Amino acid sequence: MNRDSVIFCISSLLVAIVVMAAIYPYSTLDQHQLNALQEPKQMDEFDLSINLGDDLGETTVIDLMAYYLENPPDSNKTPVVVRKFGGC
């Protein structure tokens, strides 16, 4: 490697480290948010409404969770993908 390449690589790494160090405080969660994430919510606290498009309309998270519990996905019905290797 020539000297210019080494200088470019080292300076690129230093710039990346400085940028990561500068944005790290904005990516962390405060203690209140961490505590809230540790406690599971009750099902009644999910009052969010979700738009599922023109065909299905809006529904609540409670309805979606109830449907999932009543109709769990069957892993045996997923199609098996057959991969063929044709060479070069």
Residue pairs with C-beta under 8 A, 6 or more apart in sequence:
29 37
43 62
43 65
44 62
46 60
46 61
46 62
46 65
47 60
47 61
47 62
48 60
48 61
49 58
49 59
49 60
49 61
50 58
50 59
50 60
50 61
50 64
51 57
51 58
52 58
52 59
